[in-house]
């Protein structure tokens, strides 16, 4: 069964922060990638506690813009920080926070880094609305911290992979915090009933949004990503959706090229 498969896969990708054998891998959630790494939860707890501050990747020159990017389930900010170091941005600072440790219902209650609980992999599955809103508040605090450091709100992009991207989408459109744009990879729009109700306020209408999704994603289905896109497009025409053939719940060089192009175009050096 799917649950058995999930329980057999504690992490789909390891990062250099863990003292385990690392093989070639892409960014992915814990229950989706064939490349499996096993380690004790005790070791994981120790690692997460000591690296709780976000990983910050500084640009080559003075920071004039920021990207706050939330990783996927079971991961940490370190793996994505490696990717952003490869981007070698001239003036965009990248902040990669770590999710808190939480039990995940979908994984049999195993405690792991998670922005909110995931109860199922279907559009009709119940959602952890309280957890999503809590994670959104944490993201808003990070945005406010960047503003406090001198980065204007209209120079801050939020984003993430899978559940991290979902938190970013919810934060951008369901809260009144101002941001410049959103990057959502292999993600979905959570609590979508809020956004399909015309009487509910939607914020940051018109900000550029980049959604990227693999057509072969076995977890957050491609159709789910498309449906989220249609909902967003109903109140924000500035959203674009890029799809990638033969890509599962992971990333690809072409997708990363598209992300870099999007960010550098949106956050041009002034």
Protein Blocks (a to p, Z undefined) as FASTA:
>chain_A
ZZlmmmmmmbfbdcfkbccdddddddddfklbfbdcdddfklmmmmmmmmmpccddddfb
dcfbdcdddddehiafklmmmmmmmnopaklccddddddddddfknnopacddfbdcfbf
cfklccdfklmmmmmmmmmmmmmmmmmnopafklcccddehjlmmmmmmmmmmccbdcfb
dcdehiacehklmmmpmkbccehihiacdddddfklcklgfklmmmmmmmmmmmomkbcc
dddehiacdddfklmmmmmmmmmmmmgcZZ
